[in-house]
Amino acid sequence: MSELPSQKIQTSPGATNASSLEVDPQMVAARQVLPVTRDSITHKFSIGNHEGYLTVGLYPDGRPGEIFLKMSKEGSTLSGMCQAYCRAFSLSIQHGLSVRDAVSRFKGMRFEPMGPTSNPDIPTTESIVDYIARYIELHFCDTQRQ
């Protein structure tokens, strides 16, 4: 196997580190883009008095490729943070992080809102992020061999 040449990345002029960084070509990930038209699953849930809809966009083989979350209090800080989380989760799995690994990084996070849910499979949760991770784990990690 031939060795790939390393790449140099220029940093800003005021950077305190060296003027360029070596990048291992093996570390550069390619994004696996979903098809323009794709199947998805939408799940309605509530945590305490917060209602939401989780949509999971699927690759043709049934693997999750993106998540979207719509919370009842649109425009709130909570809603904005949920959108940021969904974008980070989606980009992570599109760039090669396994769904199981993504779930393990978010499962168990504890912050409000927390408590009882409308889902009998997940009767209580530590946060919205914990709920989504556990839902994805229940529905997608058992079928994946990673």
C-alpha positions as a Markdown table, in Angstrom:
| # | Residue | x | y | z |
|---|---|---|---|---|
| 1 | Met | 0.0 | 0.0 | 0.0 |
| 2 | Ser | 1.5 | 3.3 | -1.0 |
| 3 | Glu | 1.7 | 6.1 | 1.5 |
| 4 | Leu | -0.4 | 9.2 | 0.9 |
| 5 | Pro | 1.4 | 12.6 | 1.2 |
| 6 | Ser | 0.5 | 14.7 | 4.2 |
| 7 | Gln | -1.3 | 18.0 | 3.6 |
| 8 | Lys | -0.4 | 21.3 | 5.2 |
| 9 | Ile | -3.1 | 23.6 | 6.6 |
| 10 | Gln | -2.4 | 27.3 | 6.9 |
| 11 | Thr | -3.4 | 28.9 | 10.2 |
| 12 | Ser | -4.3 | 32.5 | 10.8 |
| 13 | Pro | -1.4 | 35.0 | 10.8 |
| 14 | Gly | -1.7 | 35.7 | 14.6 |
| 15 | Ala | -1.7 | 32.0 | 15.6 |
| 16 | Thr | 0.7 | 31.1 | 18.4 |
| 17 | Asn | 1.4 | 27.6 | 17.0 |
| 18 | Ala | 3.6 | 26.8 | 13.9 |
| 19 | Ser | 2.5 | 28.5 | 10.7 |
| 20 | Ser | 1.2 | 25.2 | 9.3 |
| 21 | Leu | -0.1 | 21.9 | 10.7 |
| 22 | Glu | 0.5 | 18.5 | 9.3 |
| 23 | Val | -2.7 | 16.6 | 8.6 |
| 24 | Asp | -2.6 | 12.8 | 8.4 |
| 25 | Pro | -4.4 | 11.9 | 5.1 |
| 26 | Gln | -5.9 | 8.8 | 6.8 |
| 27 | Met | -7.8 | 11.1 | 9.2 |
| 28 | Val | -9.7 | 13.0 | 6.5 |
| 29 | Ala | -13.3 | 11.7 | 6.4 |
| 30 | Ala | -15.6 | 11.8 | 3.5 |
| 31 | Arg | -19.2 | 12.7 | 4.1 |
| 32 | Gln | -21.7 | 10.0 | 3.1 |
| 33 | Val | -24.6 | 12.1 | 1.7 |
| 34 | Leu | -28.2 | 10.8 | 1.9 |
| 35 | Pro | -30.2 | 10.5 | -1.3 |
| 36 | Val | -32.3 | 13.5 | -2.2 |
| 37 | Thr | -35.5 | 11.5 | -1.6 |
| 38 | Arg | -35.4 | 9.2 | 1.4 |
| 39 | Asp | -37.5 | 7.3 | 3.9 |
| 40 | Ser | -37.8 | 8.6 | 7.4 |
| 41 | Ile | -39.5 | 7.8 | 10.7 |
| 42 | Thr | -41.2 | 10.5 | 12.8 |
| 43 | His | -41.8 | 9.9 | 16.5 |
| 44 | Lys | -44.0 | 12.1 | 18.7 |
| 45 | Phe | -42.9 | 12.3 | 22.4 |
| 46 | Ser | -43.2 | 14.4 | 25.5 |
| 47 | Ile | -40.9 | 14.9 | 28.5 |
| 48 | Gly | -42.9 | 16.5 | 31.2 |
| 49 | Asn | -44.8 | 19.4 | 29.6 |
| 50 | His | -42.4 | 19.6 | 26.6 |
| 51 | Glu | -43.7 | 18.0 | 23.4 |
| 52 | Gly | -41.6 | 17.2 | 20.4 |
| 53 | Tyr | -41.3 | 15.4 | 17.2 |
| 54 | Leu | -38.2 | 13.4 | 16.3 |
| 55 | Thr | -37.6 | 12.6 | 12.6 |
| 56 | Val | -34.9 | 10.2 | 11.6 |
| 57 | Gly | -33.9 | 10.3 | 7.9 |
| 58 | Leu | -32.7 | 6.9 | 6.6 |
| 59 | Tyr | -30.1 | 5.7 | 4.1 |
| 60 | Pro | -31.5 | 3.2 | 1.6 |
| 61 | Asp | -30.2 | 0.3 | 3.7 |
| 62 | Gly | -32.2 | 1.5 | 6.7 |
| 63 | Arg | -29.4 | 3.1 | 8.7 |
| 64 | Pro | -30.1 | 6.5 | 10.3 |
| 65 | Gly | -28.3 | 9.3 | 8.4 |
| 66 | Glu | -29.8 | 12.5 | 9.9 |
| 67 | Ile | -32.1 | 13.6 | 12.7 |
| 68 | Phe | -34.4 | 16.5 | 13.1 |
| 69 | Leu | -36.2 | 17.7 | 16.2 |
| 70 | Lys | -39.2 | 20.0 | 16.4 |
| 71 | Met | -40.0 | 21.2 | 19.9 |
| 72 | Ser | -43.3 | 22.8 | 20.9 |
| 73 | Lys | -41.7 | 26.0 | 22.0 |
| 74 | Glu | -40.4 | 27.2 | 18.6 |
| 75 | Gly | -37.9 | 30.1 | 18.8 |
| 76 | Ser | -36.9 | 29.3 | 22.3 |
| 77 | Thr | -33.3 | 28.7 | 23.5 |
| 78 | Leu | -34.2 | 25.1 | 24.1 |
| 79 | Ser | -35.4 | 24.7 | 20.5 |
| 80 | Gly | -32.3 | 26.3 | 19.1 |
| 81 | Met | -30.0 | 24.1 | 21.2 |
| 82 | Cys | -32.0 | 21.0 | 20.0 |
| 83 | Gln | -31.4 | 22.0 | 16.4 |
| 84 | Ala | -27.7 | 22.5 | 17.0 |
| 85 | Tyr | -27.5 | 19.0 | 18.6 |
| 86 | Cys | -29.3 | 17.4 | 15.7 |
| 87 | Arg | -27.0 | 19.0 | 13.2 |
| 88 | Ala | -23.9 | 17.8 | 15.1 |
| 89 | Phe | -25.3 | 14.3 | 15.5 |
| 90 | Ser | -26.3 | 14.1 | 11.8 |
| 91 | Leu | -22.9 | 15.3 | 10.6 |
| 92 | Ser | -21.1 | 12.9 | 12.9 |
| 93 | Ile | -22.8 | 9.9 | 11.6 |
| 94 | Gln | -22.6 | 11.1 | 8.0 |
| 95 | His | -18.8 | 11.4 | 8.4 |
| 96 | Gly | -18.3 | 7.9 | 9.7 |
| 97 | Leu | -19.0 | 7.8 | 13.5 |
| 98 | Ser | -21.1 | 4.7 | 14.1 |
| 99 | Val | -24.6 | 5.2 | 15.4 |
| 100 | Arg | -23.7 | 3.1 | 18.4 |
| 101 | Asp | -20.7 | 5.4 | 19.2 |
| 102 | Ala | -22.8 | 8.6 | 18.6 |
| 103 | Val | -25.5 | 7.2 | 21.0 |
| 104 | Ser | -22.9 | 6.4 | 23.7 |
| 105 | Arg | -21.6 | 10.0 | 23.7 |
| 106 | Phe | -25.0 | 11.5 | 24.3 |
| 107 | Lys | -26.8 | 8.9 | 26.3 |
| 108 | Gly | -27.1 | 9.8 | 30.0 |
| 109 | Met | -26.6 | 13.6 | 29.7 |
| 110 | Arg | -28.5 | 15.2 | 32.5 |
| 111 | Phe | -30.3 | 18.6 | 32.3 |
| 112 | Glu | -33.8 | 20.1 | 32.2 |
| 113 | Pro | -36.3 | 19.1 | 30.9 |
| 114 | Met | -36.1 | 15.7 | 32.5 |
| 115 | Gly | -38.4 | 13.2 | 34.0 |
| 116 | Pro | -41.4 | 11.1 | 32.9 |
| 117 | Thr | -42.0 | 10.6 | 29.2 |
| 118 | Ser | -44.9 | 9.5 | 27.0 |
| 119 | Asn | -43.0 | 6.5 | 25.7 |
| 120 | Pro | -43.5 | 3.2 | 27.7 |
| 121 | Asp | -40.1 | 1.9 | 26.3 |
| 122 | Ile | -38.4 | 4.9 | 27.9 |
| 123 | Pro | -40.5 | 5.8 | 30.9 |
| 124 | Thr | -38.1 | 8.4 | 32.3 |
| 125 | Thr | -35.2 | 10.4 | 30.9 |
| 126 | Glu | -32.4 | 12.6 | 32.0 |
| 127 | Ser | -32.8 | 15.2 | 29.2 |
| 128 | Ile | -34.0 | 15.6 | 25.6 |
| 129 | Val | -30.6 | 14.6 | 24.4 |
| 130 | Asp | -30.7 | 11.4 | 26.6 |
| 131 | Tyr | -34.2 | 10.6 | 25.3 |
| 132 | Ile | -33.2 | 10.9 | 21.6 |
| 133 | Ala | -30.0 | 8.8 | 22.1 |
| 134 | Arg | -32.0 | 6.1 | 23.9 |
| 135 | Tyr | -34.8 | 6.1 | 21.3 |
| 136 | Ile | -32.2 | 5.7 | 18.5 |
| 137 | Glu | -30.4 | 3.0 | 20.4 |
| 138 | Leu | -33.7 | 1.1 | 20.9 |
| 139 | His | -34.7 | 1.3 | 17.2 |
| 140 | Phe | -31.4 | 1.2 | 15.3 |
| 141 | Cys | -28.5 | -0.2 | 17.3 |
| 142 | Asp | -29.8 | -3.7 | 17.8 |
| 143 | Thr | -30.0 | -4.2 | 14.0 |
| 144 | Gln | -26.6 | -2.8 | 13.3 |
| 145 | Arg | -23.5 | -4.9 | 13.5 |
| 146 | Gln | -20.7 | -2.4 | 14.2 |
